């Protein structure tokens, strides 16, 4: 992009900037031949300057945030260990919730104040489904964002719990809010002075149960599975079958 922004349009020059392994280099040269004009170079140059300017502004703001949050550096470090939460998101959580948890009775009260706790709808001794309680909208948004990242972390408790809840509740959004609730409780404990402890992968995942059932059926048919670790299979993308690992008898 920088070469194009500088006015270079010849395919032999542009192809030298390709760092990835591409087998069909000749087809790429054809694709870059006579496809760029001076107008394209001008527009890309303007957009690249805008990108660099915004990038520098973001770095300037982040550096200022790091200076302001120095007294809470240990809390940021602990919150950063939670799946789905990075340093910037941890700063935002501390800014909204503060580091003083004395105002909350327990982690449930903190989750309710954050807006990720289920509402109370009980009649005649029967509990019914209700919408989440109204809480801090900014903190709720950050916790949902953290949940979105946590459910994509492999070998994490939150991913396996999300799969189980989405299967049982029949709604991915509700399951995501439930994960945000669990993250809010962990955030409370960290801000209260405890250290984060990874819960590890949780059994009971519907996908895992199905894999376990299929493995049992394969063994009943006379197929012997060797060197198989049940907790290492999480999704279709992660499944790796080695020829040496399956023995037919």
Backbone as a ProteinNet text record, in pm:
[ID]
protein_1_A
[PRIMARY]
XXXXXXXXXXXXXXXXXXXXXXXXXXXXXXXXXXXXXXXXXXXXXXXXXXXXXXXXXXXXXXXXXXXXXXXXXXXXXXXXXXXXXXXXXXXXXXXXXXXXXXXXXXXXXXXXXXXXXXXXXXXXXXXXXXXXXXXXXXXXXXXXXXXXXXXXXXXXXXXXXXXXXXXXXXXXXXXXXXXXXXXXXXXXXXXXXXXXXXXXXXXXXXXXXXXXXXXXXXXXXXXXXXXXXXXXXXXXXXXXXXXXXXXXX
[TERTIARY]
82.8	0	86.7	198	286.2	349.7	383.8	441.3	339.1	214.7	109.8	84.2	83.7	63.8	176.7	295.8	409.6	409.9	312.8	302.5	357	400.4	453.5	338.7	328.7	221.3	272.6	403.1	456.7	449.3	399.5	382.4	513.5	624.6	752.8	800.7	765.4	803.1	711	582.2	485.9	502.1	542.1	554.3	668.3	766.2	878.5	837	723.2	677.4	593.7	565.6	485	572.3	534.1	611.9	553.3	426.9	364.9	403.8	386.2	419.6	302.5	318.9	216.3	275.6	210	262	242	130.6	97.4	140.2	270.7	323.5	291.5	294.7	269.1	125.9	31.1	-108	-124.9	-45.3	-52.7	1.9	107	160.3	57.7	-13.8	-117.9	-228.7	-261.4	-367.6	-326.7	-194.5	-145.6	-108.5	-120.7	-83.9	-199.3	-169.6	-266.9	-397.8	-388.1	-509	-507	-391.9	-379.1	-349.4	-416.3	-395.1	-343.7	-310.9	-263.2	-371.4	-498.1	-607.9	-613.9	-591.8	-589	-475.8	-360.5	-245.4	-273.2	-338.3	-368.4	-465.2	-571.9	-671.4	-609.4	-529.5	-465.7	-366.1	-296.6	-202.2	-274.4	-389.9	-468.4	-517.7	-566.2	-616.6	-505.3	-387.6	-274.5	-230.6	-232.3	-198.6	-301.1	-428.2	-532.7	-517.1	-482.1	-461.6	-345.5	-234.3	-118.2	-149.7	-227	-263.2	-351.1	-450.6	-537.1	-459.7	-367.8	-286.7	-200.6	-142.4	-60.7	-145.4	-267.9	-356.8	-395.6	-423.2	-460.1	-343.4	-223.1	-104.9	-82.8	-108.5	-93.1	-191.7	-316.2	-417.6	-383.6	-338.3	-303.1	-184.7	-87.3	27	-16.5	-110.2	-161.1	-240.7	-316.9	-391.5	-297.6	-188.8	-92.5	-30.6	-9.1	45.7	-55.4	-181.9	-284.3	-314.7	-294.2	-334.5	-217.8	-105.9	10.6	-19.1	-99.5	-130.5	-208.6	-272.9	-352.6	-289.5	-159.4	-91.9	-105.8	-102.9	-114.9	-253.5	-357.1	-492.3	-509	-450	-455	-385.9	-276.3	-202.7	-286	-357.4	-440.8	-562.2	-625.2	-741.5	-702.3	-581.1	-533.3	-521.9	-513.6	-504.2	-637.2	-748.2	-880.9	-900	-943.4	-966.5	-1068	-1035.1	-1123.5	-1095.4	-1011	-979.6	-833.3	-808.3	-672.1	-645.1	-528.6	-488.9	-579.9	-613.9	-699	-838.5	-893.8	-1026.1	-1023.2	-912.9	-898.9	-897.9	-833.2	-833.8	-974.8	-1051.6	-1188.7	-1275.6	-1255.1	-1332.4	-1300.8	-1173.8	-1135.7	-1189.9	-1190.5	-1242.6	-1391.6	-1467.6	-1611.3	-1646.3	-1577.5	-1613.9	-1532.5	-1419.4	-1324	-1259.2	-1163.3	-1093.3	-1145.4	-1245.5	-1303.6	-1433.1	-1430.1	-1545.3	-1625.7	-1598.4	-1670	-1817.1	-1853	-1992	-2082.6	-2022	-2099.2	-2094.4	-2207.5	-2217.3	-2134.8	-2146.8	-2071.7	-2062	-2011.1	-1993.2	-2125.6	-2231.7	-2362.4	-2416.8	-2396.9	-2440.9	-2363.1	-2236.1	-2154.7	-2200.9	-2232	-2280.3	-2414.1	-2502	-2630.9	-2611.6	-2519.2	-2491.2	-2428.9	-2357.6	-2294.5	-2394.2	-2513.7	-2616.6	-2610.7	-2545.5	-2536.4	-2597.5	-2680.1	-2748.4	-2893.4	-2948.6	-3086.5	-3181.4	-3295.6	-3394.5	-3469.1	-3542.5	-3617.2	-3764.9	-3813	-3953.3	-4007.5	-4058.2	-4108.1	-4253.3	-4335	-4477.3	-4525.5	-4590.5	-4643.6	-4535.2	-4416.2	-4306.4	-4239.4	-4280.3	-4221.9	-4139.4	-4018.3	-3930.4	-3949.4	-3967.2	-3986.2	-3870.4	-3855.7	-3748.7	-3777.1	-3672.8	-3686.2	-3565.6	-3579.6	-3470.7	-3365.5	-3247.4	-3139.2	-3174.2	-3121.6	-3145.3	-3070.6	-3124.3	-3059.6	-2938.1	-2827.5	-2705	-2623.1	-2494.3	-2402	-2389.1	-2440.5	-2439	-2298.3	-2207.3	-2070.8	-1999.2	-2015.4	-1951	-2012.9	-2144.1	-2210.5	-2155.2	-2134.9	-2081.4	-1941.7	-1859.1	-1723.1	-1722.3	-1814.1	-1820.2	-1870	-1964.8	-2010.6	-1896.7	-1818.5	-1703.1	-1602.1	-1580.1	-1489	-1541.8	-1673.2	-1733.2	-1717.4	-1731.1	-1715.2	-1575	-1476.2	-1339.9	-1311.8	-1374.9	-1348.4	-1401	-1514	-1572.3	-1494.4	-1400.5	-1316.9	-1178.6	-1155	-1026.1	-1028.5	-939.1	-934.8	-887.9	-935.6	-898.2	-932.4	-1041.6	-1081.8	-1215.3	-1236.1	-1360.9	-1479.1	-1460.3	-1570.6	-1617.9	-1527.3	-1568.4	-1654.8	-1610.8	-1688.6	-1821.6	-1822.8	-1947.1	-2042.3	-1989.7	-2073.9	-2140.1	-2063.7	-2120.7	-2232	-2211.4	-2313.3	-2438.1	-2421.9	-2536.8	-2612.7	-2541.3	-2609.2	-2689.3	-2640.5	-2714.2	-2838.1	-2826.5	-2938.6	-3041.5	-2995	-3086.5	-3143	-3073.7	-3118.6	-3097.5	-3011.9	-2986	-2840.3	-2768.4	-2628.5	-2614.5	-2709.3	-2701.9	-2719.7	-2816.1	-2836.5	-2715.2	-2658	-2538.9	-2421.9	-2412.9	-2304.9	-2320.7	-2444.3	-2469	-2436.6	-2466.3	-2434.5	-2283.7	-2207.5	-2061.1	-2012	-2075.6	-2039.9	-2067.1	-2172	-2202.4	-2091.7	-2044.3	-1937.4	-1807.1	-1780.1	-1659.9	-1671.3	-1792.4	-1812.5	-1782.8	-1820.7	-1793.7	-1644.1	-1573.9	-1428.8	-1361.9	-1411.9	-1357.7	-1374.3	-1489.5	-1513.3	-1409.3	-1384.1	-1289.3	-1147.9	-1112.4	-978.4	-965.6	-1068	-1063.7	-1073	-1129.4	-1138.7	-1008.3	-912.6	-781.8	-738.8	-826.2	-789.1	-711.7	-640.5	-567.2	-650.6	-633.5	-710.7	-659.4	-753	-721	-795.3	-720	-780.2	-856	-983.1	-1065.4	-1038	-977.8	-948.7	-1070.7	-1049	-1157.3	-1261.8	-1388.9	-1497.7	-1559.9	-1576.5	-1644.5	-1794.8	-1862.9	-2006.4	-2044.6	-1946.3	-1972.9	-2053.5	-2165.9	-2245.5	-2163.9	-2072.4	-1988.3	-1897.5	-1843	-1755.3	-1831.5	-1954.5	-2035.1	-2064.9	-2090	-2116.8	-1992.4	-1875.6	-1750	-1723.9	-1752.2	-1733	-1823.5	-1947.6	-2041.9	-1997.8	-1949.6	-1903.5	-1778.7	-1690.8	-1572.7	-1611.5	-1712.9	-1762	-1818.9	-1892.3	-1948.4	-1838.5	-1732.7	-1621.3	-1551.8	-1535	-1471.5	-1558.3	-1691.3	-1781.7	-1780.2	-1741.4	-1731.1	-1594.4	-1506.6	-1375.9	-1265.7	-1291.1	-1188.8	-1120.7	-990.6	-913.9	-850.8	-879.7	-825.9	-706.3	-593	-471.9	-427.3	-367.4	-311.1	-415.8	-534.3	-642	-664.1	-658.9	-686	-821.8	-917.3	-1055.4	-1069.9	-998.1	-1017	-950	-873.9	-807	-894	-1013.8	-1103.7	-1210.2	-1219.2	-1312.5	-1408.6	-1365.2	-1451.4	-1401.3	-1474.8	-1437.7	-1301.1	-1268	-1139.7	-1023.8	-1047.6	-939.4	-914.3	-1007.1	-994.4	-882.4	-788.1	-677.5	-669.1	-683.4	-681.3	-553.9	-473.6	-350.6	-373.9	-312.6	-332.7	-280.2	-174.1	-115.5	-199.5	-295.3	-373.5	-495.1	-531.6	-648.8	-604.3	-641.7	-604.7	-730.8	-744.8	-861.4	-828	-915.9	-892.5	-1000.9
-120.3	0	126.1	120.7	237.3	260.6	153.8	168.1	229.2	183.5	239	384.6	415.7	554.7	643.9	585.1	662.4	680.9	620.3	639.1	524.3	415.4	301.2	209.3	181.1	96.7	-21.4	-29	-138.3	-268.9	-375.7	-501.4	-560.7	-542.5	-597.4	-530.5	-403.9	-333.6	-374.3	-382.8	-416.9	-560	-651.3	-791.8	-814.4	-723.2	-739.7	-713.4	-646.5	-616.3	-728.7	-831.2	-942.6	-1029.9	-1043.9	-1121.7	-1259.8	-1279.7	-1410.2	-1505.1	-1634	-1735.3	-1753.9	-1705	-1719	-1800.2	-1909.8	-1998.4	-1940.3	-1873.2	-1824	-1677.9	-1655.6	-1520.2	-1459.9	-1542.6	-1490.8	-1440.3	-1511	-1465.6	-1336.6	-1322.3	-1199.1	-1080.8	-1105	-998.5	-954.1	-1051.6	-1018.4	-936.2	-970.2	-897.5	-753.4	-729.1	-594.8	-515.4	-576.3	-508.3	-422	-292.9	-197.6	-190.1	-204.9	-194.4	-72.1	-2.5	113.8	237.5	346.3	474.1	576.6	693.9	800.1	843	834.2	867.7	769.5	641.3	541.4	570.9	603	633.3	754.4	855.2	976.7	944.5	869.7	836.9	751.8	652.1	565.2	643.8	739.7	822.8	905.4	962.3	1040	950.9	831.4	740.2	690.4	666.3	622.2	730.4	856.2	966.5	977.8	960.3	964.7	850.1	732.9	616.6	640.7	691.2	716.9	822.2	923.9	1028.6	973.2	893.6	833.7	736.2	661.8	568.4	641.1	754.4	832.4	891	934.1	986.9	879.5	760.6	650.1	615.4	610.3	582.2	690.2	815.8	926.6	913.6	878.7	861.2	741.9	631	512.7	539.4	616.2	650.9	735.8	829	911.3	826.7	730.2	640.6	558.9	510.8	432	514.1	643.2	729.3	747.9	769.2	793.4	668.6	550.9	427.1	360.2	428.2	370.3	325.3	398.4	348.8	218.3	185	62.6	-38.4	-28.6	-116.8	-263.1	-292.6	-432.6	-488.7	-403.5	-448.6	-470.1	-381	-397	-526.9	-557.6	-680.8	-804.5	-802.2	-916.6	-929.5	-815.5	-820.5	-866.2	-835.9	-875.2	-1026.5	-1097	-1243.1	-1309.3	-1236.8	-1292.8	-1303.8	-1418.4	-1431.4	-1328.9	-1261.7	-1162.4	-1020.3	-1002.1	-868.3	-837.1	-724.3	-678.8	-558.8	-499.1	-389.6	-268.2	-233.6	-116.6	-138.2	-257.2	-287.3	-290.2	-336.7	-337.2	-194.9	-102.8	37.4	94	59.9	108.1	54.2	-72.1	-132.1	-63.1	-36.1	32.2	174.3	239.7	376.3	381.4	278.9	277.6	223.3	119	51.8	98.5	164.7	205.7	82.2	103.6	-7.1	-33.4	39.4	23.1	-57.7	-179.4	-268.6	-272.4	-179.3	-179	-141.3	-80.7	-40.5	-157.6	-270.2	-385.8	-495.2	-560.2	-665.9	-787	-827.8	-942	-930.4	-1036.8	-1033.3	-1031.7	-1085.6	-1082.9	-939.9	-864.6	-725.7	-644.4	-674.7	-604.7	-638.9	-766.6	-807.3	-741.7	-728.1	-662	-514.1	-449.3	-307.9	-287.9	-390.5	-382.2	-401.4	-450.5	-468.6	-600.6	-700.9	-832.1	-941.7	-902	-1000	-1011.6	-1130.8	-1153.9	-1082.4	-1040.8	-971	-1065.5	-1008.7	-1086.5	-1085.4	-1196.6	-1209.8	-1338.3	-1326.6	-1442.3	-1418.7	-1518	-1509.7	-1643.9	-1641.4	-1763.4	-1868.3	-1821.9	-1913.3	-1970.1	-1924.8	-1973.6	-1863.3	-1896.2	-1800.1	-1807.4	-1692.4	-1683.4	-1605.9	-1620.3	-1549.5	-1400.3	-1322.7	-1177.2	-1115	-991.8	-919.7	-882.5	-850.3	-810.4	-680.5	-667	-545.1	-427.9	-310.9	-190.6	-159.5	-138.1	-108.1	-3.5	-8.3	84.3	46	126.9	87.1	74.9	162.5	157.2	30.7	-2.1	-121.8	-247.8	-245.5	-359.4	-384.6	-277	-289.5	-349.3	-309.1	-361.6	-508.6	-547.3	-686.8	-776.5	-726.6	-802.1	-817.6	-712.2	-719.6	-821.7	-823.7	-922.5	-1064.1	-1081.2	-1214	-1258.5	-1164.4	-1195.9	-1249.2	-1190	-1238.3	-1366.6	-1383.4	-1501.4	-1629.1	-1619.3	-1740.1	-1787.6	-1707	-1747.4	-1792.9	-1793.5	-1839.6	-1991.7	-2057.1	-2202.4	-2249.2	-2365.7	-2429.5	-2341.5	-2266	-2178.9	-2224.9	-2193.3	-2227.9	-2157.4	-2032.9	-1952.6	-2005.1	-2059.1	-2113.5	-2238.1	-2328.1	-2449.9	-2418.3	-2322	-2283.4	-2218	-2137.6	-2072.8	-2176.9	-2277.1	-2381.6	-2456.8	-2480.9	-2553	-2468	-2340	-2252.4	-2223.4	-2200.2	-2173	-2293.9	-2414.1	-2535.7	-2550.4	-2517	-2534.3	-2423.3	-2298.2	-2184.6	-2165.1	-2214.3	-2196	-2056.4	-1977.5	-1840	-1806.5	-1764.6	-1728.2	-1596.6	-1504.1	-1375.2	-1392.4	-1475.2	-1499.2	-1567.8	-1661.6	-1729.2	-1632.2	-1537.4	-1438.5	-1347.9	-1308.6	-1225.9	-1304.5	-1434	-1517.4	-1525.6	-1533.7	-1534.1	-1398.7	-1290.3	-1157.5	-1148.5	-1213.4	-1216	-1286	-1396.7	-1470.2	-1390.9	-1321.3	-1237.8	-1123.2	-1065.5	-956.7	-1003.3	-1124.3	-1176.9	-1195.8	-1239.8	-1255.1	-1118.2	-1020.4	-884.4	-829.6	-854.5	-809.1	-868.2	-997.3	-1062.2	-1009.3	-982	-927.2	-787.3	-703.4	-567.1	-564.9	-671.3	-679.9	-725	-767.3	-803.6	-945.6	-1028.3	-1166.5	-1175	-1283.5	-1308.1	-1395.9	-1372.8	-1448.9	-1592.3	-1686.2	-1828.4	-1885	-1945.4	-2003.1	-2129.9	-2135.8	-2251.1	-2370.1	-2346.5	-2455.1	-2496.5	-2592.8	-2638	-2713.7	-2688.5	-2749.3	-2861.9	-2976.1	-3086	-3059.7	-3128.8	-3109.2	-3034.2	-3000.5	-2933.7	-3027.3	-2982.2	-3070.6	-3131	-3052.2	-3105.3	-3215	-3192	-3290.9	-3418.4	-3403.2	-3520.2	-3601.5	-3531.6	-3602.4	-3674.3	-3608.3	-3671	-3794.6	-3783.5	-3896.3	-4013.1	-3981.3	-4084.9	-4152.4	-4072.9	-4128.8	-4214.1	-4172.9	-4253.9	-4387.8	-4385.3	-4510.1	-4602.5	-4544.8	-4625.2	-4683.5	-4604.2	-4655.2	-4771.2	-4760.2	-4869.4	-4994.5	-4974.6	-5089.4	-5160.2	-5087.1	-5145.4	-5207.4	-5201.7	-5263.4	-5169.9	-5039.6	-4941.3	-4896	-4913.7	-4877.6	-4740.1	-4648.3	-4512.4	-4504.6	-4463.1	-4451.1	-4305.6	-4269.8	-4135.4	-4027.8	-4046.9	-3949.2	-3872	-3740.4	-3653.9	-3589.5	-3622.7	-3579.2	-3428.3	-3363.2	-3220.6	-3134.9	-3194.3	-3115.2	-3094.9	-3153.8	-3137.1	-3037.6	-2926.5	-2820.2	-2788.3	-2791.5	-2757.5	-2828.9	-2811.2	-2877.7	-2831.5	-2704.9	-2651.9	-2712.9	-2751.3	-2795.8	-2945.9	-3020.9	-3165.8	-3206	-3281.9	-3331.8	-3483.1	-3558.9	-3704.3	-3752.5	-3826.2	-3882	-4028.2	-4068.9	-4206.1	-4306.6	-4268.1	-4359.7	-4367.2	-4278.5	-4275.9	-4364.9	-4420.1	-4505.6	-4641.4	-4743.5	-4877.8	-4959.8	-5022.9	-5106.1	-5250.5	-5310.6	-5448.9	-5539.3
0	0	0	71.9	75.1	-61.5	-130.6	-264	-360.4	-352.3	-438.7	-403.6	-272.4	-230.1	-278.5	-296.4	-345.8	-496.5	-565.8	-709.7	-792.4	-728.2	-802.2	-843	-972.1	-1024.7	-1105.9	-1128.9	-1209	-1129.7	-1188.6	-1113.8	-1063.3	-1135.9	-1090.8	-962.6	-943.5	-820.2	-704.8	-733.9	-629	-580.4	-671.2	-634.1	-535.6	-531	-437.8	-293.7	-275	-139.9	-79.3	-157.3	-107.2	-17.9	107.4	204.8	229	196.2	215.6	102.1	129.5	30.1	-66.4	-187.4	-290.8	-405.4	-438.8	-542.1	-682	-702.2	-836.1	-851.1	-855.5	-868.5	-1004.6	-1108.3	-1242.5	-1254.9	-1193.1	-1197	-1117.9	-1011.2	-932.6	-1012.8	-1090.7	-1175.5	-1279	-1335.3	-1432.1	-1367.5	-1241	-1171.4	-1141.9	-1127	-1096.7	-1221.9	-1335.7	-1460.4	-1510.4	-1533.1	-1589.7	-1509.8	-1378.5	-1295.4	-1204.4	-1195.8	-1108.2	-1191	-1159	-1227.2	-1127.2	-1175	-1086.2	-987.7	-1030.5	-939.5	-822.8	-851.9	-744.7	-647.2	-698.6	-612.5	-524.9	-579.9	-503	-388.6	-418.3	-315	-205.1	-243.7	-145.1	-61	-122.8	-48	58.6	23.1	119.8	233.5	199.2	301.4	392.4	337.7	418.9	516.2	472.1	562.5	674.4	640.3	742.1	841.7	790.3	876.8	974.1	923.1	1008.6	1114.1	1075.6	1171.2	1282.8	1246.5	1348.2	1435.9	1376.7	1453	1556.2	1516.7	1609.4	1722.1	1690.4	1793.7	1893.7	1842.6	1931.8	2023.6	1969.6	2051.5	2156.8	2119.2	2214.8	2330.4	2297.9	2403.1	2492.1	2431.6	2509.2	2601.5	2554.8	2640.1	2758.8	2734.8	2844.1	2943.1	2891.9	2981.2	3068.7	3009.3	3086.4	3199.5	3174.9	3280.6	3393.7	3356.5	3458.1	3540.8	3482.9	3548.9	3621.9	3632.3	3700.5	3843.9	3924.3	4059.5	4060.8	3948.7	3941.6	3845	3826.8	3730.5	3769.2	3899.3	3943.2	3912.5	3922.6	3890	3740	3661.6	3516.2	3475.1	3540.3	3508.8	3541.3	3655	3692.7	3601.7	3568.4	3480	3339.4	3299.7	3166.8	3154.6	3266.2	3263.1	3231.6	3250	3223.7	3073	3021.6	2876.5	2827	2717.2	2658.8	2703.3	2803	2855.1	2827.4	2760	2739	2829.3	2814.7	2903.1	2886.2	2761.7	2737.4	2795.2	2775.5	2830	2982.3	3039.7	3185.4	3241.2	3168.3	3211.7	3209.6	3106.3	3098	3209.9	3246.3	3355.6	3487.6	3511.3	3635.5	3637.5	3520.4	3513.6	3546.4	3505	3528.8	3667.1	3709.1	3834.9	3953.3	3928.5	4031.8	4094.9	4179	4244.2	4384.1	4427.2	4561.1	4550.3	4600.7	4593	4723.3	4812.9	4942	4926.7	4815.3	4794.5	4756	4721.9	4677.9	4783.3	4802.1	4901.9	4862.3	4739.2	4687.4	4536.2	4473.4	4328.3	4253.5	4314.5	4249.2	4241.2	4347.2	4347	4244	4228.9	4128.9	3987.9	3963	3831.7	3799.4	3901.4	3880.7	3849.7	3920.3	3895.6	3757.1	3709.2	3577	3463.9	3494.7	3393	3319.4	3378.2	3312.8	3398.5	3497.7	3581.7	3537.3	3549.8	3508.9	3603.4	3550.9	3632.1	3725.2	3818.5	3917.2	3879.2	3828.8	3789.5	3851.7	3973.1	4047.2	4086.7	4061.2	4094.6	4145.9	4262	4324	4344.2	4378.1	4404.4	4281.9	4163.4	4040.1	3974.6	3939.8	3874.2	3723.6	3662.4	3519.4	3457.2	3329.4	3259.7	3257.4	3273.3	3274.7	3207.8	3163.9	3100.6	3204.3	3154.8	3245.5	3316.5	3435	3511.5	3448.4	3471.3	3420.8	3507.9	3444.8	3517.7	3446.2	3467.7	3402.5	3255.1	3163.2	3020.4	2963.6	3006.4	2953.2	3000.5	3128.6	3182.2	3122.4	3102.1	3039.4	2898.4	2824.5	2689.1	2691.5	2786	2794.2	2835.6	2924.9	2967.2	2854.1	2775.1	2658.9	2558.7	2542.2	2452.8	2504.1	2635.9	2694	2674.8	2689.3	2668.8	2524.3	2431.4	2289.5	2261.3	2327.6	2308.9	2384	2500.7	2583.4	2520	2450.4	2391.9	2270.1	2222.3	2110.1	2156	2286.4	2339	2353.1	2284.9	2291.1	2428.6	2468.8	2595.9	2714.6	2706.6	2816.7	2873.4	2999.5	3066.4	3001.7	2961.5	2908.6	2772.9	2693.7	2564.7	2582.6	2669.1	2691.7	2758.9	2850.8	2917.5	2818.3	2727.4	2626.3	2535.9	2492.4	2407.6	2479.7	2606.9	2685.5	2703.3	2734.4	2757.9	2628.9	2519.5	2393.8	2347.3	2378.4	2344.1	2431.6	2559.8	2652.8	2640.5	2624.6	2616.8	2476.5	2377.6	2240.6	2187.4	2251.3	2209.4	2237	2133.1	2151	2227.2	2206.8	2275.6	2426.6	2466.1	2609.3	2671	2596.8	2646.7	2660.4	2568.6	2574.6	2696.9	2727.4	2846	2972.4	2972.1	3087.9	3109.1	3001.5	3013.3	3065.2	3018.9	3070.6	3219.8	3266.3	3409.1	3486.7	3434.9	3503.1	3503	3392.6	3387.9	3486.5	3500.7	3596.7	3738.8	3772.1	3906.5	3929.3	3825.2	3837.3	3850.7	3775.3	3783.6	3925.1	3986.1	4124	4219.6	4206.6	4297.4	4277.2	4150.9	4124.1	4181.3	4160	4213	4364.7	4422.3	4568.5	4631.9	4549.8	4604.3	4577.7	4521.9	4493.6	4362.6	4344.8	4221.9	4128.5	4000.2	3903.4	3896.3	3895.9	3883.9	3764	3675.1	3555.3	3593.2	3555.3	3589.3	3499	3384.3	3292.7	3212.9	3126.4	3039.5	3120.2	3090.9	3165.7	3084.8	3146.8	3080	3078.1	2991	2978.7	2853.5	2769.7	2644	2554.5	2494.6	2407.9	2294.1	2237.7	2131.1	2183.2	2302.2	2362	2395.9	2444.6	2477	2350.7	2240.3	2115.4	2066.5	2077.9	2038	2123.2	2251.7	2342.3	2303.4	2266	2224.9	2096.3	1999.8	1873.8	1893.4	1984.3	2013	2073.7	2158.2	2218.2	2111	2014	1906.3	1818.2	1794.3	1714.8	1784.4	1915.1	1989.6	1989.2	1994.5	1991.8	1856.8	1750.5	1617	1590.9	1689.4	1674.8	1634.6	1639.3	1605.3	1733.2	1738.5	1858	1839.5	1931	1926.7	2020.7	1969.6	2049.9	2057.3	2169.3	2188.9	2165	2219.9	2200.8	2329.9	2322.4	2437.1	2417.7	2502.1	2481.1	2490.2	2580.5	2602.5	2496.5	2406.6	2302.9	2180.3	2174.8	2061.9	2101.5	2027.1	2062.9	1950.4	1827.7	1715.7	1591.8	1481.9	1358.5	1309.2	1334.5	1287.5	1363.3	1490.4	1576.1	1567.3	1506.5	1505.2	1410	1461.5	1381	1401.1	1294	1301.1	1234.8	1308.4	1255.5	1218.1	1109.5	1062.7	1164.6	1234.6	1333.1	1460	1476.4	1598.6	1594.3	1477.4	1464.8	1413.7	1486.7	1449.9	1429	1313	1283.3	1317.8	1392.6	1432.7	1374.2
[MASK]
+++++++++++++++++++++++++++++++++++++++++++++++++++++++++++++++++++++++++++++++++++++++++++++++++++++++++++++++++++++++++++++++++++++++++++++++++++++++++++++++++++++++++++++++++++++++++++++++++++++++++++++++++++++++++++++++++++++++++++++++++++++++++

